[in-house]
Amino acid sequence: MKKILLKENIEVNVPVIKKENNSPSFSAIDEYKEAFNYYKANGYVIIRDILKKEEANNIVSGWNTEIKNYKGYLVRQSSHVPQKNKFNDKNWVMNSLQHIQNLPPKEFPKLTSSFMDYLCENKKLADLIKFFIKGKPRLVQSMFFEGNTTTEAHYDSFYLDDEIIGRMAGCWIALEDIDWNAGRFFVCPKSHLNKKFHKSQAQQLIKDGLGFDQFIENNYEAIRNNNYEVRAPFLSKGEILVWNSLTIHGSLKDINPKNSRKSITMHFTRTNTKFRQSFSNQLVELSVEEREFIDIHRIFSYTSFFKLSMLMEAKFPRIKAMIKKIISFSGK
């Protein structure tokens, strides 16, 4: 067990090996109810028997051969703007990819097919999430991580959620054994029960002239004031951590990492319901591609026009911002 300082007066005991975990895991085959009871009480749960190791290997193979060799612009989670791959000295992509479901299959056939086949068409995953959120799951967001970008403590409902606050579920899917110093995913058990999180902090912070930085600090204060434990469990390749949209979570900073942290996150709301954009205080309808197990929201498509738009945003961000302002002003 290693001890890592998350923030001032907040320490995390990080398991180095599996048997040091203080988080139980449950089978997706025959432990639904036990898994859900743990999830309901703690705001997260670790699930096994959904993704096979060879399937995880195939997803990673698609990443290595297609994404890492791609020279163009892709939408990134870390910056929310189109970027080319940014590599560190270990050849890990450091700007995580956003919206895997939107990648064009012709350019990324192996990654898109393995993502769809092993995850979006995975009946065990769909049945589990359906049981947790009480409705057919709709994929609204996905991300692929290789190098650790360090994510501050937050809870998802501040940004997005189901129409019913607290009904969205996120999944962190380990595509390799995640080493203790590679930037482990962490959660704060029982933090989802904090009644303050059930209201829109985003709107209050905007009203007070504050924003993201204050939200992050509020979460660390909540950890300290409520004595929340911070857990960063060991996940083996193929295991999945499911967390509630009101659960405080993030990723630890890496400490001289020897290994990457190849992983995928997916966020699910109930299909046929409105989608909550908390920061803009809006409930919106989402167009979806209806599928057998998991419906998919594709927020954009990598068309020729979209690629040109990405190039404009990447090369001439000020010009694009000016165009947006002109369009906004002319519409008033």
ChimeraX attribute file (.defattr): number of C-alpha atoms within 10 A of each C-alpha:
attribute: neighborCount
match mode: 1-to-1
recipient: residues
	/A:1	12
	/A:2	10
	/A:3	11
	/A:4	17
	/A:5	12
	/A:6	16
	/A:7	12
	/A:8	8
	/A:9	9
	/A:10	16
	/A:11	14
	/A:12	18
	/A:13	19
	/A:14	24
	/A:15	21
	/A:16	16
	/A:17	15
	/A:18	13
	/A:19	9
	/A:20	13
	/A:21	18
	/A:22	14
	/A:23	16
	/A:24	11
	/A:25	19
	/A:26	19
	/A:27	15
	/A:28	19
	/A:29	12
	/A:30	10
	/A:31	13
	/A:32	18
	/A:33	14
	/A:34	14
	/A:35	22
	/A:36	20
	/A:37	14
	/A:38	18
	/A:39	19
	/A:40	17
	/A:41	14
	/A:42	19
	/A:43	25
	/A:44	30
	/A:45	25
	/A:46	24
	/A:47	26
	/A:48	18
	/A:49	16
	/A:50	21
	/A:51	22
	/A:52	14
	/A:53	17
	/A:54	12
	/A:55	18
	/A:56	23
	/A:57	16
	/A:58	18
	/A:59	24
	/A:60	23
	/A:61	15
	/A:62	19
	/A:63	20
	/A:64	15
	/A:65	13
	/A:66	16
	/A:67	20
	/A:68	16
	/A:69	10
	/A:70	15
	/A:71	11
	/A:72	13
	/A:73	16
	/A:74	24
	/A:75	21
	/A:76	20
	/A:77	18
	/A:78	17
	/A:79	12
	/A:80	13
	/A:81	15
	/A:82	22
	/A:83	22
	/A:84	17
	/A:85	21
	/A:86	13
	/A:87	13
	/A:88	11
	/A:89	6
	/A:90	11
	/A:91	12
	/A:92	20
	/A:93	24
	/A:94	18
	/A:95	25
	/A:96	23
	/A:97	24
	/A:98	24
	/A:99	22
	/A:100	20
	/A:101	24
	/A:102	18
	/A:103	19
	/A:104	14
	/A:105	12
	/A:106	8
	/A:107	12
	/A:108	16
	/A:109	14
	/A:110	19
	/A:111	25
	/A:112	20
	/A:113	17
	/A:114	20
	/A:115	22
	/A:116	16
	/A:117	12
	/A:118	18
	/A:119	22
	/A:120	23
	/A:121	17
	/A:122	17
	/A:123	15
	/A:124	16
	/A:125	23
	/A:126	23
	/A:127	17
	/A:128	22
	/A:129	26
	/A:130	20
	/A:131	15
	/A:132	23
	/A:133	19
	/A:134	12
	/A:135	17
	/A:136	21
	/A:137	28
	/A:138	29
	/A:139	24
	/A:140	25
	/A:141	20
	/A:142	20
	/A:143	19
	/A:144	25
	/A:145	23
	/A:146	22
	/A:147	25
	/A:148	24
	/A:149	18
	/A:150	16
	/A:151	16
	/A:152	19
	/A:153	23
	/A:154	22
	/A:155	23
	/A:156	20
	/A:157	27
	/A:158	23
	/A:159	17
	/A:160	24
	/A:161	27
	/A:162	25
	/A:163	18
	/A:164	14
	/A:165	18
	/A:166	22
	/A:167	19
	/A:168	28
	/A:169	27
	/A:170	23
	/A:171	23
	/A:172	21
	/A:173	26
	/A:174	25
	/A:175	29
	/A:176	20
	/A:177	19
	/A:178	22
	/A:179	21
	/A:180	28
	/A:181	21
	/A:182	23
	/A:183	24
	/A:184	25
	/A:185	24
	/A:186	21
	/A:187	27
	/A:188	21
	/A:189	22
	/A:190	18
	/A:191	27
	/A:192	23
	/A:193	16
	/A:194	12
	/A:195	9
	/A:196	11
	/A:197	20
	/A:198	16
	/A:199	13
	/A:200	16
	/A:201	19
	/A:202	20
	/A:203	17
	/A:204	13
	/A:205	15
	/A:206	13
	/A:207	10
	/A:208	9
	/A:209	8
	/A:210	13
	/A:211	16
	/A:212	13
	/A:213	9
	/A:214	11
	/A:215	18
	/A:216	15
	/A:217	14
	/A:218	15
	/A:219	19
	/A:220	22
	/A:221	13
	/A:222	16
	/A:223	19
	/A:224	15
	/A:225	9
	/A:226	11
	/A:227	12
	/A:228	17
	/A:229	16
	/A:230	20
	/A:231	21
	/A:232	23
	/A:233	25
	/A:234	26
	/A:235	28
	/A:236	18
	/A:237	22
	/A:238	22
	/A:239	27
	/A:240	26
	/A:241	21
	/A:242	24
	/A:243	27
	/A:244	28
	/A:245	30
	/A:246	27
	/A:247	27
	/A:248	29
	/A:249	26
	/A:250	19
	/A:251	19
	/A:252	25
	/A:253	20
	/A:254	21
	/A:255	11
	/A:256	8
	/A:257	16
	/A:258	11
	/A:259	19
	/A:260	23
	/A:261	25
	/A:262	24
	/A:263	23
	/A:264	22
	/A:265	20
	/A:266	20
	/A:267	23
	/A:268	27
	/A:269	32
	/A:270	26
	/A:271	22
	/A:272	15
	/A:273	16
	/A:274	17
	/A:275	21
	/A:276	23
	/A:277	17
	/A:278	21
	/A:279	18
	/A:280	12
	/A:281	13
	/A:282	13
	/A:283	16
	/A:284	12
	/A:285	11
	/A:286	17
	/A:287	13
	/A:288	17
	/A:289	12
	/A:290	12
	/A:291	11
	/A:292	11
	/A:293	19
	/A:294	27
	/A:295	24
	/A:296	22
	/A:297	19
	/A:298	18
	/A:299	13
	/A:300	11
	/A:301	13
	/A:302	14
	/A:303	10
	/A:304	9
	/A:305	10
	/A:306	12
	/A:307	16
	/A:308	13
	/A:309	14
	/A:310	21
	/A:311	17
	/A:312	15
	/A:313	17
	/A:314	16
	/A:315	13
	/A:316	11
	/A:317	13
	/A:318	12
	/A:319	12
	/A:320	15
	/A:321	12
	/A:322	11
	/A:323	11
	/A:324	12
	/A:325	12
	/A:326	11
	/A:327	11
	/A:328	10
	/A:329	9
	/A:330	8
	/A:331	7
	/A:332	5
